[in-house]
Amino acid sequence: MKNNTKLALIISLFALIGIPVIFLCVSLITDNWKFLLFSIFPAFLAGFTGLMATLQQMKKEHHAN
């Protein structure tokens, strides 16, 4: 796995998991759950799209070797 693919995988997982966790903390601190509610769909959309693209690239690199 190339470094660019590793970086893309890390960023995709952060978008998928890290951003909702950050907004969960913000929601717990402010007691305003709209932060979490409005962050879930965009984070899932960005993270899942990036994850699928990264996994496809990893498969291409694996089959090329």
Backbone hydrogen bonds in HBPLUS format (Angstrom, degrees):
<---DONOR---> <-ACCEPTOR-->    atom                        ^
c    i                          cat <-CA-CA->   ^        H-A-AA   ^      H-
h    n   atom  resd res      DA  || num        DHA   H-A  angle D-A-AA Bond
n    s   type  num  typ     dist DA aas  dist angle  dist       angle   num
A0006-LYS N   A0002-LYS O   3.02 MM   4  6.37 154.9  2.09 149.6 157.1     1
A0007-LEU N   A0003-ASN O   2.90 MM   4  6.10 161.6  1.93 151.6 156.3     2
A0008-ALA N   A0004-ASN O   2.97 MM   4  6.13 156.3  2.03 141.2 147.8     3
A0009-LEU N   A0005-THR O   2.92 MM   4  6.11 152.3  2.00 144.8 152.2     4
A0010-ILE N   A0006-LYS O   2.94 MM   4  6.21 159.3  1.98 151.3 156.6     5
A0011-ILE N   A0007-LEU O   2.93 MM   4  6.15 163.4  1.96 152.4 156.8     6
A0012-SER N   A0008-ALA O   2.92 MM   4  6.03 156.1  1.98 143.9 150.7     7
A0013-LEU N   A0009-LEU O   2.97 MM   4  6.16 160.9  2.01 148.4 153.4     8
A0014-PHE N   A0010-ILE O   2.91 MM   4  6.12 150.2  2.00 144.0 152.9     9
A0015-ALA N   A0011-ILE O   2.91 MM   4  6.15 157.2  1.97 147.2 153.1    10
A0016-LEU N   A0012-SER O   2.93 MM   4  6.12 148.7  2.02 143.3 152.4    11
A0017-ILE N   A0013-LEU O   2.80 MM   4  5.83 156.2  1.85 148.0 153.9    12
A0018-GLY N   A0014-PHE O   2.67 MM   4  4.46 115.7  2.08 111.6 131.3    13
A0019-ILE N   A0014-PHE O   3.08 MM   5  6.51 144.0  2.21 164.2 167.9    14
A0021-VAL N   A0017-ILE O   3.28 MM   4  6.43 150.3  2.37 144.2 152.7    15
A0022-ILE N   A0018-GLY O   2.94 MM   4  6.22 154.9  2.00 152.3 159.1    16
A0023-PHE N   A0019-ILE O   3.00 MM   4  6.30 164.3  2.02 155.3 159.0    17
A0024-LEU N   A0020-PRO O   2.79 MM   4  5.93 134.6  1.99 137.1 150.1    18
A0025-CYS N   A0021-VAL O   3.02 MM   4  6.32 155.3  2.08 147.7 152.6    19
A0026-VAL N   A0022-ILE O   3.01 MM   4  6.37 157.3  2.06 146.7 153.3    20
A0027-SER N   A0023-PHE O   2.87 MM   4  5.96 152.6  1.94 137.6 145.3    21
A0028-LEU N   A0024-LEU O   2.87 MM   4  6.13 150.5  1.96 146.2 154.4    22
A0029-ILE N   A0025-CYS O   2.94 MM   4  6.16 156.0  2.00 149.8 156.1    23
A0030-THR N   A0026-VAL O   2.91 MM   4  6.04 167.8  1.93 153.3 156.6    24
A0031-ASP N   A0027-SER O   2.76 MM   4  5.25 130.5  2.00 134.0 145.4    25
A0037-LEU N   A0033-TRP O   3.04 MM   4  6.24 166.7  2.05 150.9 155.2    26
A0038-PHE N   A0034-LYS O   2.88 MM   4  5.86 163.6  1.90 147.6 151.0    27
A0039-SER N   A0036-LEU O   3.19 MM   3  5.17 142.7  2.34  97.2 108.0    28
A0040-ILE N   A0036-LEU O   3.23 MM   4  6.25 138.9  2.41 152.4 158.7    29
A0043-ALA N   A0039-SER O   3.11 MM   4  5.99 157.3  2.17 147.0 154.0    30
A0044-PHE N   A0040-ILE O   2.89 MM   4  6.00 159.7  1.93 152.6 158.7    31
A0045-LEU N   A0041-PHE O   2.88 MM   4  6.00 163.4  1.90 153.5 158.5    32
A0046-ALA N   A0042-PRO O   2.94 MM   4  6.05 169.6  1.95 149.6 152.3    33
A0047-GLY N   A0043-ALA O   2.84 MM   4  5.78 163.0  1.87 147.0 152.8    34
A0048-PHE N   A0044-PHE O   2.82 MM   4  5.63 163.8  1.85 145.6 151.2    35
A0049-THR N   A0045-LEU O   3.16 MM   4  6.00 158.2  2.21 137.2 143.7    36
A0050-GLY N   A0046-ALA O   3.02 MM   4  6.08 164.1  2.05 145.5 150.5    37
A0051-LEU N   A0047-GLY O   2.84 MM   4  5.93 151.2  1.93 143.1 151.9    38
A0052-MET N   A0048-PHE O   2.94 MM   4  6.09 161.1  1.97 148.1 152.3    39
A0053-ALA N   A0049-THR O   3.06 MM   4  6.27 164.2  2.09 150.2 154.6    40
A0054-THR N   A0050-GLY O   2.91 MM   4  6.01 155.7  1.97 144.8 152.0    41
A0055-LEU N   A0051-LEU O   2.89 MM   4  6.06 162.1  1.93 150.7 155.4    42
A0056-GLN N   A0052-MET O   3.02 MM   4  6.19 156.0  2.08 146.5 152.7    43
A0057-GLN N   A0053-ALA O   3.06 MM   4  6.26 154.9  2.12 143.4 150.2    44
A0058-MET N   A0054-THR O   2.89 MM   4  6.14 152.3  1.96 148.9 157.0    45
A0059-LYS N   A0055-LEU O   3.00 MM   4  6.23 151.3  2.08 144.1 151.1    46
A0060-LYS N   A0056-GLN O   3.02 MM   4  6.31 156.2  2.08 146.5 152.8    47
A0061-GLU N   A0057-GLN O   2.97 MM   4  6.22 159.9  2.01 149.3 154.4    48
A0062-HIS N   A0058-MET O   2.90 MM   4  6.07 149.2  1.99 142.8 151.8    49
A0063-HIS N   A0059-LYS O   2.93 MM   4  6.14 157.7  1.98 151.3 156.2    50
A0064-ALA N   A0060-LYS O   3.02 MM   4  6.11 134.8  2.23 139.6 151.5    51
